[in-house]
Amino acid sequence: RTPAGEWVVPPNRGVWVPAGAKHSIELSGPVFIQTLYVHPTVQADLPLNCAAVNISPLLRELILHAIACGPLDQRRPEQARLIAFVLDQLRVLPAMALQLPAITDPRATHLVKWMRAHPEDQSSLKQLARRADMSVRTLERLFLHDTGMTLGKWRQQLRLLHALRLLAHRRSI
């Protein structure tokens, strides 16, 4: 989670978090995490925003090798080449559509909190707008402005991420 939203990262995937980004991590189910830290001075042309990403088998092995080596030193030629190759792979990471953008408008935060607690709810858009004490049009405009998604698309993404968490706990969806 970041102030910009949240991501669910399925097995054998990764999450890119730029240096300095305020974030928190919540683990669902049995998890094995490998973390690669990239010094901010070498992040110049890496993504500026968080994203769930597909990790190729090659990059996975490079990350495991880099972690096994410990902190890498650019002054050592073999490690400088490894750093450069890992950075090349990070620059072309394909992003996955597993983000739930945050709602920043205070008028919608109560509704968002309720929808997170009740992802299975089948209320209509009209019912949701009534719950938020605003018109359907205003609610749709707020979601589109804050998230770039319609409320329906945002809600679908919320349910998808909720289902992935349930699956991680080996529960039925």
C-alpha positions in Angstrom: 0.0 0.0 0.0 1.1 3.5 -0.7 -0.9 6.8 -0.5 -1.5 6.3 -4.3 -3.2 2.9 -3.9 -2.6 -0.8 -3.2 -1.4 -3.7 -5.2 -1.8 -7.5 -4.8 1.2 -9.4 -5.9 0.5 -13.1 -6.8 3.1 -15.8 -6.5 6.1 -15.5 -8.8 5.5 -11.8 -9.4 7.0 -8.7 -7.9 6.3 -5.2 -6.8 8.4 -2.2 -7.8 8.6 0.4 -5.1 10.9 3.4 -6.0 13.3 4.6 -3.3 11.8 6.9 -0.8 8.2 5.8 -1.5 6.2 5.5 1.7 4.7 2.1 1.7 3.5 -0.8 3.9 3.4 -4.5 3.2 0.7 -7.0 4.3 1.4 -10.6 3.7 -1.4 -13.1 2.9 -0.8 -16.8 3.4 2.5 -18.5 3.4 5.0 -16.2 1.7 8.6 -16.3 0.7 10.0 -12.8 -0.1 13.2 -11.8 -1.8 14.0 -8.1 -1.7 16.4 -6.3 -3.9 17.3 -2.7 -2.9 18.5 -0.4 -5.6 20.5 2.7 -4.5 18.6 5.9 -5.4 21.6 7.2 -7.3 21.3 4.5 -10.0 17.5 4.7 -10.3 17.5 7.7 -12.7 15.6 5.9 -15.5 13.7 3.3 -13.5 9.9 3.7 -13.0 8.8 6.5 -10.8 5.6 4.8 -9.6 4.8 1.6 -7.7 3.6 -1.3 -9.8 2.9 -5.0 -9.6 5.2 -6.6 -12.2 5.9 -9.9 -13.9 9.3 -11.3 -13.0 10.9 -13.3 -15.8 12.7 -16.5 -14.9 16.0 -14.7 -15.9 15.4 -11.8 -13.6 14.3 -14.1 -10.8 17.6 -15.9 -11.0 19.6 -12.6 -11.2 17.8 -11.4 -8.1 18.6 -14.6 -6.2 22.3 -14.4 -7.3 22.5 -10.7 -6.3 21.1 -11.5 -2.9 23.5 -14.4 -2.4 26.4 -12.0 -3.3 25.4 -9.5 -0.6 25.7 -5.8 -1.2 27.1 -5.3 -4.7 30.0 -2.9 -5.3 30.2 -1.1 -8.7 33.9 -0.8 -8.3 34.3 -4.5 -8.8 34.0 -5.2 -12.6 32.0 -8.5 -12.3 29.5 -6.9 -9.9 29.2 -3.7 -12.0 28.2 -5.9 -14.9 25.7 -7.7 -12.8 24.2 -4.4 -11.5 24.0 -3.1 -15.0 22.3 -6.2 -16.3 19.8 -6.3 -13.4 19.0 -2.6 -14.0 18.4 -3.3 -17.7 15.9 -6.0 -16.7 14.2 -3.8 -14.2 13.7 -1.0 -16.8 11.6 -3.3 -19.0 9.5 -4.9 -16.4 5.9 -5.5 -17.7 3.4 -4.1 -15.3 0.3 -6.1 -14.2 -3.2 -4.6 -13.8 -3.4 -5.5 -10.1 -3.6 -2.0 -8.7 -6.4 -0.4 -6.7 -5.9 3.3 -6.9 -6.6 5.3 -3.8 -9.6 7.7 -3.4 -8.5 11.0 -2.0 -11.7 12.9 -2.0 -13.0 13.0 1.6 -16.6 12.7 0.5 -16.0 9.2 -0.9 -13.7 7.8 1.8 -16.6 6.5 4.0 -18.1 4.6 1.1 -14.7 3.2 0.1 -14.1 2.0 3.6 -17.5 0.3 3.6 -16.9 -1.3 0.1 -13.6 -2.7 1.3 -15.3 -4.2 4.3 -18.1 -5.6 2.1 -16.6 -6.6 -1.3 -19.3 -9.1 -1.9 -22.1 -6.5 -1.7 -24.3 -6.2 -4.8 -25.7 -2.7 -4.2 -26.5 -0.8 -7.4 -24.6 2.4 -8.2 -27.7 4.4 -7.1 -27.7 2.6 -3.7 -24.0 3.3 -3.3 -24.4 6.9 -4.2 -27.2 7.1 -1.6 -24.9 5.5 1.0 -22.3 8.2 0.2 -25.0 10.9 0.4 -24.3 12.2 -3.1 -25.7 11.9 -6.6 -24.7 9.1 -8.9 -23.1 11.5 -11.3 -21.0 13.2 -8.6 -19.9 9.8 -7.3 -18.8 8.6 -10.7 -17.0 11.9 -11.3 -15.1 11.6 -8.1 -14.0 8.0 -8.8 -13.0 8.9 -12.4 -11.0 12.0 -11.2 -9.2 10.3 -8.3 -8.5 6.9 -9.8 -8.9 7.1 -13.5 -11.5 4.4 -13.3 -15.3 4.3 -13.2 -16.8 3.2 -9.9 -17.8 0.0 -11.5 -14.3 -0.8 -12.7 -12.8 0.2 -9.4 -15.2 -2.0 -7.6 -14.4 -4.9 -9.9 -10.7 -4.4 -9.2 -11.4 -4.3 -5.4 -13.2 -7.7 -5.8 -10.3 -9.1 -7.8 -7.7 -8.1 -5.3 -10.0 -9.5 -2.5 -10.3 -12.8 -4.3 -6.5 -13.0 -4.7 -6.1 -12.5 -1.0 -8.6 -15.3 -0.3 -6.8 -17.6 -2.7 -3.5 -16.9 -0.9 -5.2 -18.1 2.3 -6.5 -21.2 0.4 -10.1 -20.0 0.9 -13.0 -20.3 -1.5 -13.8 -17.3 -3.6 
